[in-house]
Amino acid sequence: MRVTEKGQVTIPKDIRDRLDIKPGSEVEFVVAEEGVMLVKNGDAADAFKDFDAWARSVQGTFDTAGMTADEYVDWLRGPRDDLDRH
């Protein structure tokens, strides 16, 4: 997505449809450590403002039973015929 000289971007249609954003809708950009989130209406922004604090509060609480991230994803996904052919 490219920013115009006026600092504008076009919100892709699939996102506008999903969030029901129409001409005249109010949106807000919420800044987080990893980037920026687009939020429809000012009310929803509060749900994201403390996202980083929430993420820090749950850090290390997820038990993968010693599996690496790849092993865990494989376990979640289950056997894949297209990849596990012998």
Backbone atoms as SQL, in Angstrom:
CREATE TABLE atoms (id INTEGER PRIMARY KEY, chain TEXT, resi INTEGER, resn TEXT, atom TEXT, x REAL, y REAL, z REAL);
INSERT INTO atoms VALUES
  (1, 'A', 1, 'MET', 'N', 0.855, -1.163, 0.000),
  (2, 'A', 1, 'MET', 'CA', 0.000, 0.000, 0.000),
  (3, 'A', 1, 'MET', 'C', 0.900, 1.224, 0.000),
  (4, 'A', 2, 'ARG', 'N', 0.604, 2.156, -0.830),
  (5, 'A', 2, 'ARG', 'CA', 1.433, 3.355, -0.967),
  (6, 'A', 2, 'ARG', 'C', 0.728, 4.551, -0.339),
  (7, 'A', 3, 'VAL', 'N', 1.507, 5.380, 0.330),
  (8, 'A', 3, 'VAL', 'CA', 0.994, 6.613, 0.934),
  (9, 'A', 3, 'VAL', 'C', 1.153, 7.730, -0.091),
  (10, 'A', 4, 'THR', 'N', 0.093, 8.509, -0.301),
  (11, 'A', 4, 'THR', 'CA', 0.154, 9.615, -1.258),
  (12, 'A', 4, 'THR', 'C', 0.925, 10.782, -0.655),
  (13, 'A', 5, 'GLU', 'N', 1.190, 11.790, -1.487),
  (14, 'A', 5, 'GLU', 'CA', 1.881, 12.987, -1.008),
  (15, 'A', 5, 'GLU', 'C', 1.092, 13.689, 0.099),
  (16, 'A', 6, 'LYS', 'N', -0.216, 13.500, 0.106),
  (17, 'A', 6, 'LYS', 'CA', -1.057, 14.101, 1.141),
  (18, 'A', 6, 'LYS', 'C', -1.148, 13.226, 2.394),
  (19, 'A', 7, 'GLY', 'N', -0.425, 12.078, 2.409),
  (20, 'A', 7, 'GLY', 'CA', -0.458, 11.184, 3.563),
  (21, 'A', 7, 'GLY', 'C', -1.660, 10.276, 3.590),
  (22, 'A', 8, 'GLN', 'N', -2.284, 10.071, 2.447),
  (23, 'A', 8, 'GLN', 'CA', -3.482, 9.243, 2.377),
  (24, 'A', 8, 'GLN', 'C', -3.163, 7.839, 1.873),
  (25, 'A', 9, 'VAL', 'N', -3.973, 6.877, 2.332),
  (26, 'A', 9, 'VAL', 'CA', -3.908, 5.511, 1.821),
  (27, 'A', 9, 'VAL', 'C', -5.328, 5.077, 1.503),
  (28, 'A', 10, 'THR', 'N', -5.456, 4.105, 0.619),
  (29, 'A', 10, 'THR', 'CA', -6.765, 3.543, 0.307),
  (30, 'A', 10, 'THR', 'C', -6.935, 2.272, 1.114),
  (31, 'A', 11, 'ILE', 'N', -8.015, 2.180, 1.872),
  (32, 'A', 11, 'ILE', 'CA', -8.306, 0.963, 2.626),
  (33, 'A', 11, 'ILE', 'C', -8.836, -0.061, 1.629),
  (34, 'A', 12, 'PRO', 'N', -8.198, -1.229, 1.533),
  (35, 'A', 12, 'PRO', 'CA', -8.658, -2.240, 0.566),
  (36, 'A', 12, 'PRO', 'C', -10.131, -2.596, 0.771),
  (37, 'A', 13, 'LYS', 'N', -10.809, -2.894, -0.332),
  (38, 'A', 13, 'LYS', 'CA', -12.245, -3.163, -0.303),
  (39, 'A', 13, 'LYS', 'C', -12.602, -4.304, 0.633),
  (40, 'A', 14, 'ASP', 'N', -11.816, -5.395, 0.653),
  (41, 'A', 14, 'ASP', 'CA', -12.169, -6.515, 1.522),
  (42, 'A', 14, 'ASP', 'C', -12.135, -6.106, 2.997),
  (43, 'A', 15, 'ILE', 'N', -11.240, -5.204, 3.362),
  (44, 'A', 15, 'ILE', 'CA', -11.187, -4.718, 4.751),
  (45, 'A', 15, 'ILE', 'C', -12.358, -3.777, 5.011),
  (46, 'A', 16, 'ARG', 'N', -12.649, -2.877, 4.054),
  (47, 'A', 16, 'ARG', 'CA', -13.808, -1.983, 4.224),
  (48, 'A', 16, 'ARG', 'C', -15.082, -2.789, 4.389),
  (49, 'A', 17, 'ASP', 'N', -15.243, -3.839, 3.575),
  (50, 'A', 17, 'ASP', 'CA', -16.435, -4.681, 3.677),
  (51, 'A', 17, 'ASP', 'C', -16.490, -5.399, 5.020),
  (52, 'A', 18, 'ARG', 'N', -15.368, -5.950, 5.440),
  (53, 'A', 18, 'ARG', 'CA', -15.339, -6.715, 6.700),
  (54, 'A', 18, 'ARG', 'C', -15.667, -5.840, 7.906),
  (55, 'A', 19, 'LEU', 'N', -15.169, -4.592, 7.890),
  (56, 'A', 19, 'LEU', 'CA', -15.413, -3.686, 9.008),
  (57, 'A', 19, 'LEU', 'C', -16.617, -2.788, 8.790),
  (58, 'A', 20, 'ASP', 'N', -17.305, -2.983, 7.671),
  (59, 'A', 20, 'ASP', 'CA', -18.474, -2.169, 7.307),
  (60, 'A', 20, 'ASP', 'C', -18.124, -0.677, 7.301),
  (61, 'A', 21, 'ILE', 'N', -16.993, -0.351, 6.687),
  (62, 'A', 21, 'ILE', 'CA', -16.561, 1.043, 6.563),
  (63, 'A', 21, 'ILE', 'C', -17.110, 1.585, 5.257),
  (64, 'A', 22, 'LYS', 'N', -17.868, 2.663, 5.381),
  (65, 'A', 22, 'LYS', 'CA', -18.496, 3.301, 4.232),
  (66, 'A', 22, 'LYS', 'C', -18.071, 4.771, 4.210),
  (67, 'A', 23, 'PRO', 'N', -18.312, 5.471, 3.105),
  (68, 'A', 23, 'PRO', 'CA', -17.993, 6.903, 3.098),
  (69, 'A', 23, 'PRO', 'C', -18.636, 7.602, 4.289),
  (70, 'A', 24, 'GLY', 'N', -17.844, 8.372, 5.007),
  (71, 'A', 24, 'GLY', 'CA', -18.334, 9.070, 6.196),
  (72, 'A', 24, 'GLY', 'C', -18.102, 8.314, 7.490),
  (73, 'A', 25, 'SER', 'N', -17.695, 7.040, 7.412),
  (74, 'A', 25, 'SER', 'CA', -17.403, 6.266, 8.627),
  (75, 'A', 25, 'SER', 'C', -16.210, 6.874, 9.338),
  (76, 'A', 26, 'GLU', 'N', -16.219, 6.793, 10.652),
  (77, 'A', 26, 'GLU', 'CA', -15.100, 7.253, 11.463),
  (78, 'A', 26, 'GLU', 'C', -14.158, 6.089, 11.717),
  (79, 'A', 27, 'VAL', 'N', -12.876, 6.296, 11.482),
  (80, 'A', 27, 'VAL', 'CA', -11.864, 5.285, 11.779),
  (81, 'A', 27, 'VAL', 'C', -10.776, 5.945, 12.605),
  (82, 'A', 28, 'GLU', 'N', -9.988, 5.105, 13.250),
  (83, 'A', 28, 'GLU', 'CA', -8.915, 5.609, 14.087),
  (84, 'A', 28, 'GLU', 'C', -7.687, 4.736, 13.878),
  (85, 'A', 29, 'PHE', 'N', -6.510, 5.339, 13.906),
  (86, 'A', 29, 'PHE', 'CA', -5.265, 4.598, 13.863),
  (87, 'A', 29, 'PHE', 'C', -4.747, 4.503, 15.290),
  (88, 'A', 30, 'VAL', 'N', -4.508, 3.274, 15.757),
  (89, 'A', 30, 'VAL', 'CA', -4.029, 3.042, 17.116),
  (90, 'A', 30, 'VAL', 'C', -2.595, 2.551, 17.018),
  (91, 'A', 31, 'VAL', 'N', -1.685, 3.245, 17.700),
  (92, 'A', 31, 'VAL', 'CA', -0.271, 2.918, 17.646),
  (93, 'A', 31, 'VAL', 'C', 0.066, 1.890, 18.719),
  (94, 'A', 32, 'ALA', 'N', 0.781, 0.835, 18.326),
  (95, 'A', 32, 'ALA', 'CA', 1.269, -0.187, 19.244),
  (96, 'A', 32, 'ALA', 'C', 2.768, -0.323, 19.016),
  (97, 'A', 33, 'GLU', 'N', 3.446, -1.104, 19.844),
  (98, 'A', 33, 'GLU', 'CA', 4.890, -1.251, 19.692),
  (99, 'A', 33, 'GLU', 'C', 5.273, -1.792, 18.322),
  (100, 'A', 34, 'GLU', 'N', 4.530, -2.764, 17.813),
  (101, 'A', 34, 'GLU', 'CA', 4.886, -3.406, 16.554),
  (102, 'A', 34, 'GLU', 'C', 4.344, -2.703, 15.324),
  (103, 'A', 35, 'GLY', 'N', 3.505, -1.711, 15.484),
  (104, 'A', 35, 'GLY', 'CA', 2.951, -1.042, 14.318),
  (105, 'A', 35, 'GLY', 'C', 1.696, -0.273, 14.658),
  (106, 'A', 36, 'VAL', 'N', 0.840, -0.151, 13.663),
  (107, 'A', 36, 'VAL', 'CA', -0.379, 0.639, 13.785),
  (108, 'A', 36, 'VAL', 'C', -1.562, -0.216, 13.371),
  (109, 'A', 37, 'MET', 'N', -2.690, -0.069, 14.081),
  (110, 'A', 37, 'MET', 'CA', -3.912, -0.789, 13.744),
  (111, 'A', 37, 'MET', 'C', -4.975, 0.220, 13.336),
  (112, 'A', 38, 'LEU', 'N', -5.732, -0.135, 12.312),
  (113, 'A', 38, 'LEU', 'CA', -6.872, 0.661, 11.893),
  (114, 'A', 38, 'LEU', 'C', -8.096, 0.121, 12.621),
  (115, 'A', 39, 'VAL', 'N', -8.824, 1.010, 13.283),
  (116, 'A', 39, 'VAL', 'CA', -9.992, 0.595, 14.052),
  (117, 'A', 39, 'VAL', 'C', -11.176, 1.444, 13.620),
  (118, 'A', 40, 'LYS', 'N', -12.304, 0.784, 13.394),
  (119, 'A', 40, 'LYS', 'CA', -13.519, 1.509, 13.048),
  (120, 'A', 40, 'LYS', 'C', -14.107, 2.104, 14.320),
  (121, 'A', 41, 'ASN', 'N', -14.513, 3.347, 14.256),
  (122, 'A', 41, 'ASN', 'CA', -15.134, 4.071, 15.373),
  (123, 'A', 41, 'ASN', 'C', -14.163, 4.247, 16.533),
  (124, 'A', 42, 'GLY', 'N', -14.334, 5.299, 17.289),
  (125, 'A', 42, 'GLY', 'CA', -13.472, 5.576, 18.429),
  (126, 'A', 42, 'GLY', 'C', -13.666, 4.603, 19.567),
  (127, 'A', 43, 'ASP', 'N', -14.866, 4.027, 19.723),
  (128, 'A', 43, 'ASP', 'CA', -15.138, 3.135, 20.844),
  (129, 'A', 43, 'ASP', 'C', -14.274, 1.884, 20.807),
  (130, 'A', 44, 'ALA', 'N', -14.057, 1.325, 19.640),
  (131, 'A', 44, 'ALA', 'CA', -13.303, 0.082, 19.522),
  (132, 'A', 44, 'ALA', 'C', -11.829, 0.280, 19.829),
  (133, 'A', 45, 'ALA', 'N', -11.338, 1.498, 19.726),
  (134, 'A', 45, 'ALA', 'CA', -9.910, 1.749, 19.948),
  (135, 'A', 45, 'ALA', 'C', -9.480, 1.357, 21.347),
  (136, 'A', 46, 'ASP', 'N', -10.346, 1.519, 22.332),
  (137, 'A', 46, 'ASP', 'CA', -9.986, 1.168, 23.706),
  (138, 'A', 46, 'ASP', 'C', -9.615, -0.300, 23.840),
  (139, 'A', 47, 'ALA', 'N', -10.201, -1.157, 23.037),
  (140, 'A', 47, 'ALA', 'CA', -9.901, -2.586, 23.105),
  (141, 'A', 47, 'ALA', 'C', -8.467, -2.867, 22.675),
  (142, 'A', 48, 'PHE', 'N', -7.868, -1.988, 21.877),
  (143, 'A', 48, 'PHE', 'CA', -6.523, -2.216, 21.374),
  (144, 'A', 48, 'PHE', 'C', -5.457, -1.417, 22.110),
  (145, 'A', 49, 'LYS', 'N', -5.822, -0.364, 22.797),
  (146, 'A', 49, 'LYS', 'CA', -4.823, 0.514, 23.407),
  (147, 'A', 49, 'LYS', 'C', -3.936, -0.229, 24.393),
  (148, 'A', 50, 'ASP', 'N', -4.469, -1.186, 25.109),
  (149, 'A', 50, 'ASP', 'CA', -3.675, -1.914, 26.087),
  (150, 'A', 50, 'ASP', 'C', -3.243, -3.284, 25.583),
  (151, 'A', 51, 'PHE', 'N', -3.228, -3.480, 24.272),
  (152, 'A', 51, 'PHE', 'CA', -2.859, -4.775, 23.720),
  (153, 'A', 51, 'PHE', 'C', -1.452, -5.180, 24.128),
  (154, 'A', 52, 'ASP', 'N', -0.512, -4.251, 24.049),
  (155, 'A', 52, 'ASP', 'CA', 0.866, -4.586, 24.415),
  (156, 'A', 52, 'ASP', 'C', 0.967, -4.976, 25.882),
  (157, 'A', 53, 'ALA', 'N', 0.228, -4.286, 26.754),
  (158, 'A', 53, 'ALA', 'CA', 0.239, -4.640, 28.176),
  (159, 'A', 53, 'ALA', 'C', -0.351, -6.031, 28.374),
  (160, 'A', 54, 'TRP', 'N', -1.434, -6.326, 27.659),
  (161, 'A', 54, 'TRP', 'CA', -2.031, -7.666, 27.752),
  (162, 'A', 54, 'TRP', 'C', -1.048, -8.722, 27.273),
  (163, 'A', 55, 'ALA', 'N', -0.390, -8.464, 26.133),
  (164, 'A', 55, 'ALA', 'CA', 0.558, -9.434, 25.586),
  (165, 'A', 55, 'ALA', 'C', 1.685, -9.695, 26.582),
  (166, 'A', 56, 'ARG', 'N', 2.176, -8.652, 27.225),
  (167, 'A', 56, 'ARG', 'CA', 3.223, -8.844, 28.239),
  (168, 'A', 56, 'ARG', 'C', 2.692, -9.644, 29.425),
  (169, 'A', 57, 'SER', 'N', 1.436, -9.436, 29.791),
  (170, 'A', 57, 'SER', 'CA', 0.885, -10.118, 30.964),
  (171, 'A', 57, 'SER', 'C', 0.710, -11.622, 30.734),
  (172, 'A', 58, 'VAL', 'N', 0.540, -12.039, 29.496),
  (173, 'A', 58, 'VAL', 'CA', 0.362, -13.468, 29.222),
  (174, 'A', 58, 'VAL', 'C', 1.627, -14.117, 28.674),
  (175, 'A', 59, 'GLN', 'N', 2.678, -13.332, 28.524),
  (176, 'A', 59, 'GLN', 'CA', 3.931, -13.871, 27.998),
  (177, 'A', 59, 'GLN', 'C', 4.436, -15.000, 28.891),
  (178, 'A', 60, 'GLY', 'N', 4.787, -16.114, 28.272),
  (179, 'A', 60, 'GLY', 'CA', 5.330, -17.251, 29.000),
  (180, 'A', 60, 'GLY', 'C', 4.289, -18.136, 29.654),
  (181, 'A', 61, 'THR', 'N', 3.019, -17.852, 29.459),
  (182, 'A', 61, 'THR', 'CA', 1.975, -18.660, 30.098),
  (183, 'A', 61, 'THR', 'C', 1.465, -19.779, 29.205),
  (184, 'A', 62, 'PHE', 'N', 1.904, -19.818, 27.974),
  (185, 'A', 62, 'PHE', 'CA', 1.434, -20.821, 27.025),
  (186, 'A', 62, 'PHE', 'C', 2.384, -22.001, 27.062),
  (187, 'A', 63, 'ASP', 'N', 1.892, -23.173, 27.392),
  (188, 'A', 63, 'ASP', 'CA', 2.725, -24.357, 27.526),
  (189, 'A', 63, 'ASP', 'C', 2.636, -25.208, 26.262),
  (190, 'A', 64, 'THR', 'N', 3.751, -25.331, 25.567),
  (191, 'A', 64, 'THR', 'CA', 3.790, -26.148, 24.359),
  (192, 'A', 64, 'THR', 'C', 4.355, -27.532, 24.644),
  (193, 'A', 65, 'ALA', 'N', 4.457, -27.894, 25.905),
  (194, 'A', 65, 'ALA', 'CA', 4.970, -29.208, 26.310),
  (195, 'A', 65, 'ALA', 'C', 6.356, -29.475, 25.737),
  (196, 'A', 66, 'GLY', 'N', 7.165, -28.418, 25.658),
  (197, 'A', 66, 'GLY', 'CA', 8.531, -28.574, 25.185),
  (198, 'A', 66, 'GLY', 'C', 8.693, -28.587, 23.682),
  (199, 'A', 67, 'MET', 'N', 7.598, -28.460, 22.934),
  (200, 'A', 67, 'MET', 'CA', 7.692, -28.466, 21.479),
  (201, 'A', 67, 'MET', 'C', 8.221, -27.119, 20.985),
  (202, 'A', 68, 'THR', 'N', 8.968, -27.166, 19.877),
  (203, 'A', 68, 'THR', 'CA', 9.362, -25.931, 19.216),
  (204, 'A', 68, 'THR', 'C', 8.121, -25.345, 18.539),
  (205, 'A', 69, 'ALA', 'N', 8.235, -24.108, 18.064),
  (206, 'A', 69, 'ALA', 'CA', 7.100, -23.484, 17.366),
  (207, 'A', 69, 'ALA', 'C', 6.684, -24.309, 16.152),
  (208, 'A', 70, 'ASP', 'N', 7.666, -24.778, 15.372),
  (209, 'A', 70, 'ASP', 'CA', 7.350, -25.594, 14.186),
  (210, 'A', 70, 'ASP', 'C', 6.685, -26.908, 14.577),
  (211, 'A', 71, 'GLU', 'N', 7.199, -27.560, 15.624),
  (212, 'A', 71, 'GLU', 'CA', 6.600, -28.817, 16.070),
  (213, 'A', 71, 'GLU', 'C', 5.164, -28.590, 16.550),
  (214, 'A', 72, 'TYR', 'N', 4.941, -27.478, 17.235),
  (215, 'A', 72, 'TYR', 'CA', 3.603, -27.178, 17.740),
  (216, 'A', 72, 'TYR', 'C', 2.625, -26.930, 16.591),
  (217, 'A', 73, 'VAL', 'N', 3.062, -26.179, 15.591),
  (218, 'A', 73, 'VAL', 'CA', 2.193, -25.917, 14.435),
  (219, 'A', 73, 'VAL', 'C', 1.878, -27.226, 13.724),
  (220, 'A', 74, 'ASP', 'N', 2.883, -28.079, 13.559),
  (221, 'A', 74, 'ASP', 'CA', 2.648, -29.384, 12.937),
  (222, 'A', 74, 'ASP', 'C', 1.654, -30.207, 13.751),
  (223, 'A', 75, 'TRP', 'N', 1.789, -30.158, 15.069),
  (224, 'A', 75, 'TRP', 'CA', 0.869, -30.886, 15.952),
  (225, 'A', 75, 'TRP', 'C', -0.551, -30.342, 15.810),
  (226, 'A', 76, 'LEU', 'N', -0.690, -29.010, 15.777),
  (227, 'A', 76, 'LEU', 'CA', -2.010, -28.398, 15.610),
  (228, 'A', 76, 'LEU', 'C', -2.631, -28.762, 14.270),
  (229, 'A', 77, 'ARG', 'N', -1.822, -28.705, 13.234),
  (230, 'A', 77, 'ARG', 'CA', -2.300, -28.918, 11.876),
  (231, 'A', 77, 'ARG', 'C', -2.638, -30.371, 11.613),
  (232, 'A', 78, 'GLY', 'N', -1.881, -31.262, 12.239),
  (233, 'A', 78, 'GLY', 'CA', -2.090, -32.677, 11.993),
  (234, 'A', 78, 'GLY', 'C', -1.350, -33.119, 10.745),
  (235, 'A', 79, 'PRO', 'N', -1.450, -34.400, 10.404),
  (236, 'A', 79, 'PRO', 'CA', -0.753, -34.911, 9.231),
  (237, 'A', 79, 'PRO', 'C', -1.243, -34.232, 7.964),
  (238, 'A', 80, 'ARG', 'N', -0.308, -33.957, 7.069),
  (239, 'A', 80, 'ARG', 'CA', -0.666, -33.337, 5.789),
  (240, 'A', 80, 'ARG', 'C', -0.243, -34.266, 4.679),
  (241, 'A', 81, 'ASP', 'N', -1.209, -34.793, 3.963),
  (242, 'A', 81, 'ASP', 'CA', -0.936, -35.725, 2.873),
  (243, 'A', 81, 'ASP', 'C', -0.051, -35.102, 1.802),
  (244, 'A', 82, 'ASP', 'N', -0.202, -33.794, 1.577),
  (245, 'A', 82, 'ASP', 'CA', 0.572, -33.154, 0.516),
  (246, 'A', 82, 'ASP', 'C', 2.039, -32.964, 0.899),
  (247, 'A', 83, 'LEU', 'N', 2.372, -33.050, 2.192),
  (248, 'A', 83, 'LEU', 'CA', 3.753, -32.863, 2.631),
  (249, 'A', 83, 'LEU', 'C', 4.362, -34.134, 3.208),
  (250, 'A', 84, 'ASP', 'N', 3.553, -35.034, 3.724),
  (251, 'A', 84, 'ASP', 'CA', 4.046, -36.197, 4.459),
  (252, 'A', 84, 'ASP', 'C', 4.027, -37.475, 3.641),
  (253, 'A', 85, 'ARG', 'N', 4.240, -37.373, 2.351),
  (254, 'A', 85, 'ARG', 'CA', 4.219, -38.563, 1.497),
  (255, 'A', 85, 'ARG', 'C', 5.524, -39.345, 1.693),
  (256, 'A', 86, 'HIS', 'N', 5.415, -40.659, 1.789),
  (257, 'A', 86, 'HIS', 'CA', 6.614, -41.500, 1.960),
  (258, 'A', 86, 'HIS', 'C', 6.719, -42.474, 0.829);
